Amino acid sequence: MSIVGLLCLLFALVASLLLVLYWVQRREIRSVEQLSQQVQRIAIGGRLDGRVDLHSDQPEISALTTAVNQLLTRVTATTERDSSRATPKLFAELGDRIHEAVLVHRDVILYANRQFATFVGVDRVELVGRKLGDLVPPEYSELVNENIRRRFAGEPAAERYEIDMIGLQGQVSRLEITTSVVDYEGSPALLVTGVEIIPTQTVQTLRLSGDAAADGAASMHTLALDSLAEAIIATDSAGLITYINPAAERLTGSTAGVAIGKTLEDIVGFVDETDRRLLSDPVRQALTSGAPVNLSRRALLLSRANGSERSIELSASPIRNDVKELIGAVVLLHDVTELRGLARQMSYQATHDALTGLVNRREFEGRLEEAIESGHRGDGQHVLCYLDLDRFKVVNDTSGHLAGDSMLREVAKVLRDAVRDSDTVARLGGDEFGMLLIGCPLEKARQIADDVCRAVGDYRFVWKDKIFNIGVSIGLVEISRESGTLEELFAAADSACYVAKKQGSGRVAVYSARDEALARHTGEIQWLQKLQNALKENRFQLYHQPIVPAYGQNGGGPAMEVFVRLQDEAGHEVPPSEFVRAAERYRLMSLVDRWVVQTTLAALGRGAIPIPANRSVAINISGQTLGDVQFLEFVVECLDSTGVTPSQVCFEITETAVVANLDHARRFVGVLHGMGCQFALDDFGSGVGSFSNLKNLPMDYLKIDGSFMRNLARDSVNQAMVTAMIKLARTLNFKVIAEQVEDEAGLEAARRMGVDYIQGYAVGRPQLLLLAA
């Protein structure tokens, strides 16, 4: 065969193949068009004005949904075999022939036909990329979003439900939505079809006429209205009921024999379900205004016959005759009790903790944001409380999580009963709770917090053969004009709770908004989380600096002073000047001092800090810690548990701290000095305290402030001040320690002036204390 003949044969084969493919494709397209025509026939057939009744037209709705699904499936199959055709384009062409609303939805709308766009009042192109849940009233948004989520997740979900659509011009349409998962462009998508179900045009067929033909027509209309599942009531121009269908009889609880001749208000009442506010008679409004009236979307119908309550949607429209005279009104009532109940249930589940029934963290944060905005405007005083249960872990560890969950449910009720009705109680997670006290001064909030502590302290949890008693620690922070962000308020309240917990069970600690604002202004607020983490992760370190006798061994006194240092997350040392001020601002200094005392005594007890006989270790106590009523008990417990001899410990407290906390200082110094501990009055000369108060405290050492020791060899004023202080110390039988002695000249000057102990760079620099035994 020649080359020309071979090419002709090959051309004939290709032409035959193309002809076959064209014939197959045309057959599929004709099949799709037939399905499209079937959808149109179902959508149009048996329908008045394009609207359907939810119950009587149910078969047509089901057939419509099935046909649309088949249509999309066939289109998808066709386009999979013919990659030259784009699925969205072909589906759009066919979808626009359907008289019902059609959407394709994934995370957002991928396609909407013209009919759906008319309900919203926008071009359908503007709907692509938006979410269906954003196009409905707020009360339906959660229902729509949850249904879409469940359908994609394969979880049980309603195949049909009702929603309202509000157009840009304010028109309201009620749709029955049907959803199903289909394959769209190779991935799962949700096919959404909707039909309008409010038969507003049907009720307009009710006429009041006297001729026989009209009477026959009216009779047919009456039979039609009697068959409706929706409640219909008609009145005359005076508002007296002339007709009530069986559905309305069931809804109102009044039969036609009782209702006819009475007004609507005689048989039912209407209130707003949120505040039980009485709603006006819609019939009277429609007759008076001559315009349609819609009741609140939160309307409740109260039956005067049996006292039942039903959630409804109601529209009342005036009826006019052929010459436009007002001859009565017609009322359409739609029972939405189950729908609203479902919406309320979904809303409740979204905003409440499933275990305790309290508000969940998400809802609590939303309410807290509103309180913060109110506080910034100066509209009232509010208080945030952060609660942490004490000894909850014991219940879980000894009796299991089932017991722990049961106890949390009971504690939630205790908390709810202990606060005001206007207050919000939330479970924030685990055994942590939050309270938002609206319109509550700080003093009142403190009283409420104390009541909560007592209530939880008195509560006993019984599980099988065991009885548990727990407690709660509470941190308070006020919300005012000076308050920061939600995160900063939570951090401050958490900090106060942390302080309360360290003070012992059932304690309340207050952190003011002014403190929080000042800390934020000075840049210290970033230290809050750092300090808490350092305490939890044990990232503090102890350093020590030697203290030596000025004239050789003299039989006692402190051998060293310990200092606390902080390591950041990267392992770098942070000097005290950077974290002590923030620790005091956030009421954490007491916790830092507790760590220092406990760590030092534990090391002394196991011999990790070697000190000569009859010598001691000096530990600084801050003024904030000195005012902590629980700190004395803590120190005594540490001495007992570590076995440290009290004479091995010398506590340093400043003159200013003693004067500011004189009563606590007297008790603290008196008890521990009586046990054998030593005390030094630190930074003497730098404060403005009254020495008449200090002279009655049982002190052992007076530590001259380092500012007087600088340039001591050449500064005559400093020499005079140090001489006077030494003379005063001798009068009270105190020994004198000179700190911050930096050079040899200062060392010799201090010795000549008669100090007893020397501390500073001249005798030794601070070094890391190795705590291993």
Buried (B, 14 or more C-beta within 10 A) or exposed (E): EEEEEEEEEEEEEEEEEEEEEEEEBEEBBEEBEEBBEBBBEBBEEEBEEEBBBBEBBBEBBBBBBBBBBBBBBBBBBBBEEBEEBEBBEBBBEBBEBBBBBBBBBBEEBBBBBBBBBBBBEBEBEEBBEBBBBEBBEEBBBBBBBBBBEBBBEEEEBBEBBBBBBBBEEEEBBBBBBBBBEBBBBEEEBBBBBBBBBBBBEBBBBBBBEEEEEEEEBBEEBBEBBEEBBBBBBBBBEEBBBBBBBBBBBEBBBBBEEBBBEBBBBBBBBBBBBEEEEEBEBBBBBBBBEEEBBBBBBBBBBBBBBEEBEBBBBBBBBBBEEEEEEBBBBBBBBBBBBEBBEBBBEBBEEEBBBEEBEBBBBEBBBEBBEEBBEBBEEEEBBBBBBBBBBBEBEBBBEEBEEEBBEBBBBBBBBBBBEBBEEEBBBBBBEEBBBBBBBBBBBBEBBBEBBBEBBEBBBEBEBEBEEEEBBBBBBBBBBBBBEBBBEBEBBBBBBBBBBBBBBBBBBBBBBBBBBEBBBBBBEEEBBEBBEBBBEBBEEEBBBBBBBBBBBBEEEEEBBBBBBBBBBBBBEEEEEBEBEEBBBBBBBBBBBBBBBBBBBBBBBBBBBBEBBEEEEEBBBBBBBBBBBBBBEEBBEBBBEBBEEBEBEBBBBBBBBBBBBBBBBBEBBBEBBBBBBEBEBBBBBBBBBBBEBEEEBBEEBEBBBBBBBBEBBBBBBEBEEBBEBBEEBBEBBEEBEBBBBBBBBBBEBBBBBBBEBBBBBBBBBBBBEBEEBEBEE
